[in-house]
Amino acid sequence: MPGDTASPTATPAEIATPTPSAEPTDAAILNAYEQASAAWDAAASIPEVDYPGITQWMTGYSLATAQADLSELVGDGWVLVGSYEPHAVVASVNGTTATVQDCGWDTRYYVYKATGKPVTPQPWGGTTQPGWDSITGLMVLQSGTWRVTNLGTELNTSCAPTSSSP
């Protein structure tokens, strides 16, 4: 979700593409993180509380929060529009836990499903303005699958992406 701040310093097109990571664990972690993000966007654009990707790629606090937020979207008649372009890197891995740092380009905001008009004010501190979001994702390995268990987000920050999306 977009937040409040000044103009971003760079657009996604201005970010250089890094060389792919040779580490398979890092690749699996980043894939799971990006799948969880895509699942949220897909579920919130309908909205659908029981969207399959939510339970596949999220667990714990993130899953409970996503389902509660989706229930709220359904009840309020809101949907998510726009897109999110992650620029995530694996910050650390410790056995079955990992931390992902992301500085993603965010153009998402919420509209009334019936009219397409923006919700005012935007929920959860967001705005309709695009910007960079700084996200710290905590991941856990469960039954051979990495899942997002918690996200900390600072909307429209001055973060600088360290990678581009694959």
C-alpha positions as CSV (number, residue, x, y, z in Angstrom):
1,M,0.0,0.0,0.0
2,P,1.3,3.5,-0.8
3,G,2.1,5.8,2.1
4,D,2.9,9.5,2.5
5,T,6.2,11.2,1.6
6,A,8.0,13.2,-1.0
7,S,8.7,12.1,-4.6
8,P,10.8,8.9,-5.0
9,T,14.4,9.1,-5.9
10,A,14.3,6.6,-8.8
11,T,11.7,4.7,-10.8
12,P,11.9,0.9,-11.3
13,A,13.1,1.4,-14.9
14,E,16.2,3.2,-13.5
15,I,17.3,0.3,-11.4
16,A,20.1,-2.0,-12.7
17,T,19.4,-5.7,-13.0
18,P,21.8,-7.7,-10.8
19,T,23.3,-11.0,-11.7
20,P,21.2,-13.9,-10.5
21,S,22.0,-15.5,-7.1
22,A,23.7,-18.9,-7.3
23,E,22.4,-19.8,-3.9
24,P,19.3,-22.2,-4.3
25,T,18.1,-21.5,-0.7
26,D,18.1,-17.7,-1.4
27,A,16.2,-18.3,-4.6
28,A,13.6,-20.4,-2.9
29,I,13.2,-17.8,-0.1
30,L,12.8,-14.9,-2.6
31,N,10.4,-16.9,-4.7
32,A,8.2,-17.6,-1.7
33,Y,8.3,-14.0,-0.6
34,E,7.3,-12.8,-4.1
35,Q,4.6,-15.5,-4.4
36,A,3.1,-14.3,-1.1
37,S,3.1,-10.7,-2.3
38,A,1.5,-11.8,-5.6
39,A,-1.1,-13.9,-3.7
40,W,-2.1,-10.8,-1.6
41,D,-2.5,-8.6,-4.6
42,A,-4.6,-11.3,-6.4
43,A,-6.8,-11.9,-3.4
44,A,-7.2,-8.2,-2.5
45,S,-8.1,-7.4,-6.1
46,I,-11.2,-9.7,-6.0
47,P,-11.3,-9.7,-2.8
48,E,-11.4,-13.3,-1.7
49,V,-10.6,-14.3,1.9
50,D,-10.0,-18.0,1.0
51,Y,-7.7,-17.3,-2.0
52,P,-5.4,-20.4,-2.3
53,G,-2.1,-18.5,-2.5
54,I,-2.6,-16.9,0.8
55,T,-2.6,-20.2,2.7
56,Q,0.1,-21.6,0.5
57,W,2.7,-18.8,0.9
58,M,1.8,-17.3,4.3
59,T,1.6,-18.6,7.9
60,G,1.3,-17.4,11.4
61,Y,0.8,-13.7,12.0
62,S,0.9,-12.9,8.3
63,L,-1.7,-15.4,7.4
64,A,-4.1,-14.3,10.2
65,T,-3.6,-10.6,9.3
66,A,-4.1,-11.2,5.6
67,Q,-7.3,-13.1,6.2
68,A,-8.6,-10.5,8.6
69,D,-7.7,-7.7,6.2
70,L,-9.4,-9.5,3.3
71,S,-12.5,-10.0,5.4
72,E,-12.5,-6.2,6.0
73,L,-12.1,-5.5,2.2
74,V,-15.1,-7.8,1.4
75,G,-17.3,-6.2,4.1
76,D,-16.4,-2.7,3.0
77,G,-16.8,-3.4,-0.7
78,W,-13.2,-2.4,-1.5
79,V,-10.6,-3.8,-3.9
80,L,-6.9,-3.3,-4.5
81,V,-5.7,-1.8,-7.8
82,G,-2.2,-1.0,-9.1
83,S,0.9,-3.1,-8.8
84,Y,3.9,-3.9,-6.6
85,E,7.4,-4.5,-7.9
86,P,9.6,-6.2,-5.3
87,H,13.3,-5.6,-5.2
88,A,14.0,-8.1,-2.4
89,V,17.3,-9.7,-1.1
90,V,17.8,-12.3,1.5
91,A,19.4,-10.5,4.5
92,S,20.0,-13.7,6.6
93,V,19.2,-17.4,6.9
94,N,19.4,-19.3,10.1
95,G,18.3,-22.9,9.7
96,T,14.5,-22.7,9.1
97,T,14.1,-19.0,9.5
98,A,15.2,-16.2,7.1
99,T,14.9,-12.4,6.8
100,V,14.2,-10.7,3.5
101,Q,14.8,-6.9,2.9
102,D,12.7,-5.4,0.2
103,C,12.5,-1.9,-1.2
104,G,9.6,-2.2,-3.7
105,W,7.9,0.2,-6.1
106,D,4.3,0.4,-5.0
107,T,1.5,1.9,-7.1
108,R,-1.3,0.0,-5.2
109,Y,-4.3,1.6,-3.6
110,Y,-7.9,0.7,-2.7
111,V,-11.0,1.6,-4.6
112,Y,-14.7,1.0,-4.1
113,K,-15.5,-2.2,-6.1
114,A,-18.9,-0.8,-7.3
115,T,-17.6,2.5,-8.6
116,G,-13.8,2.3,-9.0
117,K,-13.4,5.5,-7.0
118,P,-10.5,5.7,-4.5
119,V,-11.4,5.0,-0.9
120,T,-10.8,8.1,1.3
121,P,-8.9,7.9,3.5
122,Q,-6.9,4.9,2.3
123,P,-6.8,2.0,4.8
124,W,-3.8,1.0,6.8
125,G,-2.0,4.4,6.3
126,G,-1.7,4.2,2.5
127,T,-2.3,6.9,-0.2
128,T,-3.1,6.8,-3.9
129,Q,0.5,8.1,-4.6
130,P,3.1,5.7,-5.9
131,G,6.3,5.3,-3.9
132,W,9.0,3.0,-2.5
133,D,8.1,0.8,0.4
134,S,10.7,-0.6,2.7
135,I,9.6,-4.1,3.9
136,T,11.3,-6.6,6.2
137,G,9.9,-10.0,5.8
138,L,10.4,-12.8,8.2
139,M,10.2,-16.3,6.6
140,V,9.9,-19.8,8.0
141,L,10.5,-23.1,6.4
142,Q,7.5,-25.4,6.9
143,S,7.3,-28.9,5.4
144,G,9.8,-28.0,2.7
145,T,8.2,-24.7,1.7
146,W,9.3,-21.2,2.7
147,R,6.4,-19.0,3.9
148,V,6.0,-15.4,5.1
149,T,5.3,-15.3,8.8
150,N,5.6,-11.6,9.5
151,L,6.0,-8.3,7.5
152,G,7.1,-4.9,8.7
153,T,6.4,-2.1,6.3
154,E,7.4,1.5,6.0
155,L,5.3,3.1,3.3
156,N,6.8,5.6,0.8
157,T,10.3,5.7,2.3
158,S,13.5,6.8,0.8
159,C,14.9,3.3,0.6
160,A,17.1,2.3,-2.3
161,P,16.4,-1.0,-4.0
162,T,19.4,-3.4,-3.9
163,S,18.0,-5.8,-6.6
164,S,15.4,-5.9,-9.3
165,S,12.7,-8.4,-9.7
166,P,13.6,-11.6,-11.6
